[in-house]
Every structure is written in C-alpha cells, then in structure tokens.
C-alpha cells in the first residue's frame, strides 16, 4: 500500500429519485445559455434526451446536439466533434450516454478553444486544461467515466485504445438516476456491470491501493455482488439498478485514487484491433486475471469476503476460492461471450499478449508481475 495518496472527485453529485430534475438548477447556477448535448443514436431512439432538451429550453437556453458518437470512438471522431462545435459559443457540455459518449465529452471539454489538439494530448496528457464544465449522466451502470479523470480514445493506426489521464477531465456535475438505465438492454447492462466489478476489484488489489480507494472499492464490490444479476435481468428492479449506478460511480472514484491493472491492460488490444466493446473485453478477462493474481493478494481477497459476507470460520484459501467462484457465477449468469466468439484464434494470441504487456501504466500496478507466456495463458483461458 502506498505511503502517500490523494483523491479527486466530481464536486457535485446528485442521485436518487428524480435526480435528473437537478439539470435546471445546474443550468441556472452556470448561467448556461448554450449547451452541447452529447449522446448517441441509440439514446435518441429511446427519446431519453428529450426531457433534457426541454429543461434547457425552459431555462431559456439553446441546444446543439452531438449524436454521431460511435462505440469506441477514435481520435478522428473527437477532432470531427471539435470542428462541428467550433462555430458554436458553448457554455456547458452535458453528456447523456455510456462510456464512449462521456469520454468524448471529456475530451472536448479540454480541447475547445485550446491551442493543442487531441494528438498532442496522446503524446503529452499534462497539456490538458479544462475549457468547459461538464455534466455527466450515465445511461449504463459500469464505465465509471462520470467520476474519473480518464478518457479512452481509439488510435486506429496503432490498433490500440489509449487512456488520456488528466485531472482537468474530472466532471463538474454527475447525475445518477436509475430511470436512465431502466430499459438498458441486458447485454449492455451485463458488460458494463462487469466493467464496474473490474474497476472495483482491480483498484482494491492493485499496488497503488490505499485507504481512499479501498473505501470506495469495497463499497462498490458489496453493491455489485449483491445486486448485479437482478439489476441486469429485471427491468423494474430500480433499487438494484440504483445500487449498480452508485457502484459504478464508486468504482470510478477508486480509479482516480488507485487505478486498474492487468485486466484493463490486456483488454486494450481487444478493443483496438477487434473493436470489442470495452466492458465485454474486461468481462472476458476478469476471471483468468484474478485467478493469476490471487496468490499474490490472498489477504486482499479475504478482506473482500469478510466485508461482503462477514468473518466466519472459513480459511483464507476457502475465502479466496469463494470470491473467484462468485465471479465465475456472475459471468456465467450474465452470459458473457468468449474470445473465440469474436473470431479470435490461438495464432492471434501472441501479438495480443505483447500489446497488452506494453500498457506499462496498468501492468506496473498489477499485484503480480506477468511474463509474456503468462499473458498468453490468460488469453488462452479466455478463448
């Protein structure tokens, strides 16, 4: 555990029944007459964005909609959005969507009217300075983007996703409203929920774990372990859905203080080369990585068990095995695919392993060093 650590989180978080109504208060506080609303075609098809547009217009503002955001957007998409908004005098950005929408909004929030571009940030993230305040409204229950200073972007020529990390991208406002995920498709709810599980358990077991990250990670784990299946499968389980929204936010907070590990490092090449959704990539790799790491962090797994289920007569090994088994149960219950379902073959594994190990920022945080052969074995287990 680190001797020195810090925590930086969004300064305004609204949750619970009718949390979305706080948009009017935010618009008034920020004197936002011109708003850029980031969303995607899927959200638009559900008309969820219309109530936000109404609130903006009722407050005398106007809206520019940015809805052409694909899953796993590249830096070219970010440049296109920035160009589209260059002729608009934007006062505030509201992002309604999943991780891709929120990350795109965070990128643009530090790029508008700046003298640097997204490619400059890929080389030197420290250049980023907040230009526009942001409001994040997650419509999935897992990415944690609404809480973090991280924003992921695809670099097509390198077949790799890259995380740009800068405190300026921490959102200013967050709204967690379970109605926003009531009709979330089960596949998306499952993969994003498991992404939240990855965030929490990776942050708790990583080498940068500390009392701040531990607090949020453990709370997130308890909420997820006790809520995820019902939240995913029962449309009307709003209490469990709210638990998952809170858990996702807590997982994001834990990331800002600790950070993810080998699960995320090994998933990046899957998104970059095969365009597999981030949450799905992580979900497929979670169990094999945790099995690999478990021998290096037995005490941490025991703490997870005791926090969720209470201290009992089980041995440390039995508690570790229970947590791993519980993860496996969740993955099976939520019908997470395998690498082979995406056409990945044994002969593809070596190049994936090499690319994953190059994500040093995350691999250095892994509790157990990993060789190329061991990375290959993890991918093979996920095959």
C-alpha positions, 0 to 999 in steps of 0.5 A: 500500500502506498505511503502517500495518496490523494483523491479527486472527485466530481464536486457535485453529485446528485442521485436518487429519485428524480435526480435528473430534475437537478439539470435546471438548477445546474443550468441556472447556477452556470448561467448556461445559455448554450449547451452541447448535448452529447449522446448517441443514436441509440439514446435518441431512439429511446427519446431519453434526451428529450426531457433534457432538451426541454429543461434547457429550453425552459431555462431559456437556453439553446441546444446543439446536439452531438449524436454521431458518437460511435462505440469506441470512438477514435481520435478522428471522431473527437477532432470531427466533434471539435470542428462541428462545435467550433462555430458554436459559443458553448457554455456547458457540455452535458453528456447523456450516454455510456462510456464512449459518449462521456469520454468524448465529452471529456475530451472536448471539454479540454480541447475547445478553444485550446491551442493543442489538439487531441494528438498532442494530448496522446503524446503529452496528457499534462497539456490538458486544461479544462475549457468547459464544465461538464455534466455527466449522466450515465445511461449504463451502470459500469464505465465509471467515466462520470467520476474519473479523470480518464478518457479512452480514445481509439488510435486506429493506426496503432490498433490500440485504445489509449487512456488520456489521464488528466485531472482537468477531465474530472466532471463538474456535475454527475447525475445518477438516476436509475430511470436512465438505465431502466430499459438498458438492454441486458447485454449492455447492462451485463458488460458494463456491470462487469466493467464496474466489478473490474474497476472495483476489484482491480483498484482494491488489489492493485499496488497503488491501493490505499485507504481512499480507494479501498473505501470506495472499492469495497463499497462498490464490490458489496453493491455489485455482488449483491445486486448485479444479476437482478439489476441486469435481468429485471427491468423494474428492479430500480433499487438494484439498478440504483445500487449498480449506478452508485457502484459504478460511480464508486468504482470510478472514484477508486480509479482516480485514487488507485487505478486498474491493472492487468485486466484493463491492460490486456483488454486494450488490444481487444478493443483496438484491433477487434473493436470489442466493446470495452466492458465485454473485453474486461468481462472476458478477462476478469476471471483468468486475471484474478485467478493469476493474481490471487496468490499474490493478494490472498489477504486482499481477497479475504478482506473482500469476503469478510466485508461482503459476507462477514468473518466466519470460520472459513480459511483464507484459501476457502475465502479466496476460492469463494470470491473467484467462484462468485465471479465465475457465477456472475459471468456465467449468469450474465452470459458473457461471450468468449474470445473465440466468439469474436473470431479470435484464434490461438495464432492471434494470441501472441501479438495480443499478449505483447500489446497488452504487456506494453500498457506499462501504466496498468501492468506496473500496478498489477499485484503480480508481475506477468511474463509474456507466456503468462499473458498468453495463458490468460488469453488462452483461458479466455478463448 
